[in-house]
Amino acid sequence: MIKILFFIETLEGGGAEKVLRDLVNHMDQTKFDITVQTVWPCDSSKLLVPGVRYKTTFREKNKINQQRYRVEAELRILYQLHIKDDYDIECAYLEMGPTKVMAASTNKKAKKLAWVHCDLTKAVGYPIAYARKTASWYAKYDQVVCVSQRVKESFDQVFQNQFDSVVSHNVIDDAAIREKAGAPLGDGMQKRRFTVLSVGRLSTPKKYIRLLEAHRRLLGEGLAHDLWILGEGPEREKLEQYVAVHKLQNSVWMPGFIENPYPFMREADLLTCSSIYEGYSTFATEGVILGKPIVTTEVSGMRELLGNSEFGMIVDNNDEAFYQGLKKMLCDDSLRKNFAAKAERRGHQFTAEELTNENERFFEELLIS
């Protein structure tokens, strides 16, 4: 039995938190004794299957504990104070805080892994300064695990190939996605016409201003459609202001975070990713699993997911290329149908079972090496 710890700030939300939940919930508990420890408490009974142990570092998220977290991490004592067990493998499942904390592990026998979920050449403002700040942390790990080939390449570039990095793809619960997609939209919501949809945090990396601008231009050219953006985040006010200034209230719907976005993905005619950077897009992977046509900017992981625009349209990462790609997909029904058919075939390759097996083999081989 391999005793393994995953450490992350929270299990709630999307992104790294969601793929970690999918990973541990599908791992073979006859082979792995799994513990998930978060910095901040959550209702683990709703997020983790029976048999996966859960621990929280602090019982409440408040100003005092937030200060304690920063101080204890900086003094490199948080591990000694709050992580007390004898693990075979210890995983820091997110950059920055968790990576810094687990770098101070006093468990000398454990193999140590640090996960990287984003393209560091774009995600951090000053990569050279970031490398100086964090190199001592990564030096404490046996391997750095990157969620896509592009993420690995960016990590190697930032740290000038100092550390042993590998690629391990995220686990996605394909069966649950298809099941949840069958639910009704709810709240009397109905699709009224051709609909473009994006799901993600309302934050700078997602560049939803780019999407809104393309939407506005297309409406101006007489291409009637609605735009749904599901998610919450710090850029809401900025995006709402854009919608108001350009009088897009009748075509743009931003309801905030929706726990089950899959019925909306099912109903949408086209999915889109306007991001400046990604790690390995969960939203795009889910879209492929649901057999939806996708148009996306060139960001990390998309080539691995969609090939060279074989299973979805990948455009250059600039505003004009994104607008032109979106327009082409809106105007060409046969193109969308072709991408949808190919996405559906591609989606059957992303099973939770196969992706979990890939991760489990990686953990087992790590202990042999």
N, C-alpha and C positions, 0 to 999 in steps of 0.2 A: 504493500500500500504506500503510495507516494503522498506525503503530506505537503500541501501547497497552500500558500497564502497569496491573496490578491489584495493590494492596498490602493485605495482611491478615495477622493474627498467625499463623494456622495454616489449613491446608486440611482438617484432620481434624475429624470431628464433623458435626453437623447444622446447621440454621439458615443463617446467612449463608454459612458455608463450603460447604455443600452446593449452594446456589443459584449460588454463584460457579463451582463446578466444572461444574455443568450449563450455565451460560452460556458459559464459554470452550471447553468441549468441543464445543459446537454451532456456534460462530462460524465464518464462512467464512474459511479461511486463505488464500484467493486475494485477499482484500480486507484482511485484518487480520493484522499481525505481532504476536502476543500473547505477553506475558510475565506470569507470576504470580510475585510475590515475597512470601515469608512472613517473619515474624520468626523463627519456630522451625522447625526442619527436619522434613520428613515424607517418606514414600516416594511421591514424585510419580508414579512409573511406574505405581502402582496407582490413581492419582486423576485423572491428566490424559492426554488422548489425545496420540499422537505429533504433533509439530509445535508444541505449546504449550511455550514455554520456561519453565523453572522456576529460580528462584534463592532461596536462603535467606540471611537477614541474619546469623544466628549458627549455627554448626555444631552446637551442643549447647545444650539447655535446662538450665541449672544456675544456682545462686545467683549466681555471679559475672556470668554473661551477663544474668541478669534485672536485676541492679543496673546493668550497662552500658546495657541497654535504657532503663531509667528515666532515667539520667543523660544519655545522649546525646539522648534525646527532649526532655528538659527544657532542655538547652543548645542545642537546635535544630541539632545537628550530625550526627544520624543519617543524614539524607538525603545529605549531602555525603560521609560516610564509606562508605556501603553501597549507595547507589543511583546507579550511574554509567552512564548511557546517555542517548540523545537520543530521547525519546518525543514523539509528537504529542499523546497524551492520557494523563493520569496520574489513576488512580482510587484513592482511599482507600475501601476496600470495607467499612469498619466504623467505628462511632463511637469516640470517645475515642482510644486509642493510635494506630491508623493515620491517623486524621484529623489528629491533632497532628503526626505525623511528616511527612506529605505537605504540610502547610501550610508547611513550611520548604523546599519545593522551590526549587532554584536554576535550574531549567529555565524560562526566561522565555517560550519560544515555546509550551510545552505548554498545552493546555486542561486545567483541573483540575476533577475531580468528587469530591464527598464523598457517600457513600451513607449513608442513615439507614434502619435496619430496624425501629425500634421507636417506639411512641407516647411521646414524651419527656415529655408531661404526666403520665404514670404511671410511666415507667421510671426517672426520676431523682427522688431524694427532695425536692430543692429546685430547681425549674425556674429560678427567678430567679438563684440562685447558679450553676447550671449555665450559664446563658446568659452571665453575666459572665465565667466562666472560659473559655468556648470561643468566644465571639463573634469574637475576634481570629483564631482558626483558620479559621472559616468565611468570614471576610472575604477570605481568600486564594484561595478557590475561585470558578470561573466559574459553577458551578451546584451545587446540592444535590439529589441524586437520592433520592426517597422511594419506598418499595416499595408504598405504597397511598395512596389519597386521604386517609384518616384520619391516616396518618403525616405526610403533607404538612401537613394542617391543624394538627396538634399542633406540628410544627416551626415553622410560621409564627406560631403563638400564642406559643410560648416565646421566639422571637426577634423578635416584633412586626414581622413582614414585612420584616426588614432585608435578607434575602438572596433571590436568585433560586432558587426551588425548583420541581421538576417531579416528575411521577410516572412511574416505569418499573417494570413488573411483573416479578417474578422468573421466571426460566426453570425449568421443571420437565420432566424427561425422562420424558414420558408412556409412550413405548414401553418403556423399561427398567423402569418401575414395573409395567406389565402383565406383562412377561416374568418379572420376579422374583417376582411374586405367585403364579406357577404352581408355585413350588418347594414341597416338603413342609415341614411345620412342624419336623421334625427332633427328635432327642433323645427319641423316643418320645412326644412331646407330642400330646395329643388334646383337642379340645373336648368337654366332657361335657354342656353344657346352654347355654341362652341366655347369650351373652357380650357384655359391654360392654368396649370397648378404648380406651385413650388412649396416645399415644406422645409423649414429650417429656422434656426434662431435669427431674430431680427438684429443682426450685428454686421459690422463693417465687412468682414470677410465674405459674407453672402452676397454683397453688392446688389441689394434689391432695388436701389435707385436705378441701376442699369436696366433691370427688368421693367420697372415702372416707365422709364423713358421709352423703351422699345414698345411697350404696350400703348403708350400715348401716341407715338408715331404711327403705329399700325392702325389705330382707330382713326387717325387723321387721314389715312389713305383709304378709308372705307371698309377696312377689314374688321367687321363687327365680331367681338368676342368678349368674354369675361375673364378676369384674372383673380385667382384665389391664392392667397399667401397664408399658409398656416404656420403659426409660430409666435413666439414672444421674445422680446429682447430690448436692449438699450436704444435701438434706432427707431422704435415705434413712432415717437413724436416727429422725427425727421421725415419718415415715410408718409405719415398722415398729413403732414404739412404739404408735401409734394402733391398728394392726392387732392387736397383741398384747393391748392393754387391752380392746378390744371383741370379742376372740375371733373375728376374721375370717380366720384362717389358712386355713380350708377353702374360702374363696370368693375371696380376693385373691391374685393371682400377680404378683410384681414381680421378674422375672429379671435386671434390669439392662439395659445397652445390648445390643441385638441388631442386628447389621450389616444383616440383611435383615428388616425388620419386615413386609414386604408380605404374606407368607403368613398372618401373624396378623391383618392387616387384612382379608384375604380371608375368613378363617374367622369373624371377629367378626360379630355380628348388628347391632351399633350402635357407631358411633364417637362420641367425645365430647371436647369441649374445655372445660375448667373454668377457663381462665386469667383472671387479673385484667387482663392486657393482652397483646397480640401486636403484631407488625408486619404481616406478611402470612403467615398460618399455612401452612407447608409441609405439615404433617400433614393439615390440612383439605383443602388442594388435592389432595393425593395420594388422600385418601378419595373426593373427587368423581370423580377420574379412574378409580378402581376401582368407582364406582357404588354407594357405601355410604351408608346413611342416617346423618345427622350431627345431633347436638344440641350447640349451642355457646353460650357467653356472648357478649354483644355486645362484641366487641373489634375492633381495627383490621383492615380488609380483609375481614371476613366479609360485609358488605353487598355489596361488589364481587364476592365469590365466590358467595354464596348468594342474592343479591337480598334482597327483603323476606320472608325465610323461604320463598322459592319453591323452592329446591333443597336446603334443609336447615333445621332449626329453630333460630332465633336467639332467645335469651331474655335478659331483663335481667341485668345483671352483679351479681347478688347470690345468696346461698346458697339462699334459698327459691325464687326463680324457676328456678334451675338444677335443684333437686330436683324441682319440679313438671314441668319440661320433660322430664327424664329419666324420670319416672314415666309421663308421657303416652306417650312413645315405647315404653317397655317394655310398656305395656298395650294398645297399638293396633297390631295386626299390619298392618292395611290402610294405616295412616298411614305406617309404616316402608316398606312396599312402594311406596307412592306416592312418597316421598322418594327411595328407591333408584332408581326409574325416571327421575325427573327429574334426579338427580345424574348418572346415566350419560349422559344427553343433554348435560348441561352439561359433563361431563368431556371430551367430544370437542372442545370449544372451546379447551381448554388444551393445545395441541400445542407441543412444543419448537420446531418449525420456525417457527410463527407468532410465538411469544414472543421467539425469538432474532432474527427479522427486525425486530421492533419495536425491540429494543435496538440492532441494527446501524444502522437508520435514524436513531436518536437520535444515535449516535456520528458518523455521516457528516454529519448536519445541524449538529452542534455545530461542526465544523471550517469549515463554510461561513458560519456566523453571525458 
